[in-house]
Amino acid sequence: MSLRLSVDGDRWRTHLRHVADTTPGLTPVLKGNGYGFGLHRLARKAGWLGVDTVAVGTYPELAEVAPRYDGDLLVLTPWRPFGPALEVDPTLARRVIHTVSRVEDIAPLLERDPQARIVLELVTSMRRHGLTRRDLEAAAEEVRRHEGVELEGVAIHLPLGHGSHLSEVRRLMTHVVAAELPTRTLWVSHLTASELERLRASYSDFEVRPRIGTSLWLGDRGALRVTASVLDVHAVDRGDVFGYRGRSMPKPGHLVVVSGGTAHGIGLEAPTGDLSIKARAATLARGGLDAVGFVRSPFSLDGKQRLFAEPPHMQASMLFLPQGARVPAVGDDVDVRVRFTATTFDAVTID
Ligand SMILES: *Cc1c(COP(=O)(O)O)cnc(C)c1O
């Protein structure tokens, strides 16, 4: 019994093609659970789109993507002198582009592969990984010292949305220009189309390469439908005992058992990515808990989001349906609102 992702193939492909056609230098990001679709599917789709490079999240992901896509493979997780970065299949060496975020990693990386292809990542207001202005100058020195190395650009990974990123990018670009690096490629993340356009206009001697995942693969939600199945329905009276915790029903209605549980990623976190305080308050007010202590679930019946009768189980969930609501039949589909990047589907169909 399953949690399914059904994709309207024509509509999805039209969206992907539109993004590719309107985003010069597009570098699709394929990482994690493949945004719900699976890395193998996205790898083939990237080939179909005809892009010359894709970005994977981690070194181990190369194994799933590389056999299904012919172009270059940028690894977003910075290289480190330990772990899976040291286990890259040697036959991929010429296709892989390493992200370097510390000066001290350059020498050991080039010792292992003197012709390594690298991108230098700058630290941004994210403060996750990256070189400072001073590091960048030291890195430029290192690059000049090593003849074989192929510098494939600099990278700027910005935090998600909220106001313009352009002043930060401009500030970082002055460091890039000052470092006189032998590259004219700029990899950026999380810039809007209009920010990209303005960046290109300001730095017309640079090739700007946007790394995009969410708004590419998940940009047309109308092409995607997530469904579970009704597995069982039980009429219950007030006082009836149910569930793992032997709780008694606070009011009469139906228990509806649906497919989909914690193993799929159901209920592990709020099904919305919007974490502003206002949005969280609204979620609570809208029924984080109802009057008798049931928690809102991501499952909808008849267009209405239903309450969990108890926290989701590993592969199924128990919902409470109040008296008066239409009672579904076993086998009916149930719509589910999920975070695609945190969901494991049992089946993905594209038609
Ligand atoms: C995940 C990631 C992206 C893509 O992010 P989306 O929000 O899915 O477009 C871009 N750049 C870096 C460095 C990332 O880790």
Ligand as a Chemical Component Dictionary entry (heavy atoms), coordinates in Angstrom:
data_LIG
# 
_chem_comp.id                   LIG 
_chem_comp.type                 NON-POLYMER 
_chem_comp.pdbx_formal_charge   0 
_chem_comp.three_letter_code    LIG 
# 
loop_
_chem_comp_atom.comp_id 
_chem_comp_atom.atom_id 
_chem_comp_atom.alt_atom_id 
_chem_comp_atom.type_symbol 
_chem_comp_atom.charge 
_chem_comp_atom.model_Cartn_x 
_chem_comp_atom.model_Cartn_y 
_chem_comp_atom.model_Cartn_z 
_chem_comp_atom.pdbx_ordinal 
LIG C1 C1 C 0 20.305 22.650 -3.087 1  
LIG C2 C2 C 0 21.176 23.700 -3.658 2  
LIG C3 C3 C 0 20.730 24.474 -4.750 3  
LIG C4 C4 C 0 19.354 24.311 -5.330 4  
LIG O1 O1 O 0 18.432 24.831 -4.453 5  
LIG P1 P1 P 0 16.890 24.934 -4.821 6  
LIG O2 O2 O 0 16.332 25.806 -3.768 7  
LIG O3 O3 O 0 16.334 23.558 -4.788 8  
LIG O4 O4 O 0 16.814 25.548 -6.191 9  
LIG C5 C5 C 0 21.589 25.403 -5.278 10 
LIG N1 N1 N 0 22.830 25.571 -4.781 11 
LIG C6 C6 C 0 23.300 24.860 -3.750 12 
LIG C7 C7 C 0 24.689 25.082 -3.269 13 
LIG C8 C8 C 0 22.491 23.898 -3.152 14 
LIG O5 O5 O 0 22.956 23.187 -2.118 15 
# 
loop_
_chem_comp_bond.comp_id 
_chem_comp_bond.atom_id_1 
_chem_comp_bond.atom_id_2 
_chem_comp_bond.value_order 
_chem_comp_bond.pdbx_ordinal 
LIG C1 C2 SING 1  
LIG C2 C3 SING 2  
LIG C2 C8 DOUB 3  
LIG C3 C4 SING 4  
LIG C3 C5 DOUB 5  
LIG C4 O1 SING 6  
LIG O1 P1 SING 7  
LIG P1 O2 DOUB 8  
LIG P1 O3 SING 9  
LIG P1 O4 SING 10 
LIG C5 N1 SING 11 
LIG N1 C6 DOUB 12 
LIG C6 C7 SING 13 
LIG C6 C8 SING 14 
LIG C8 O5 SING 15 
# 
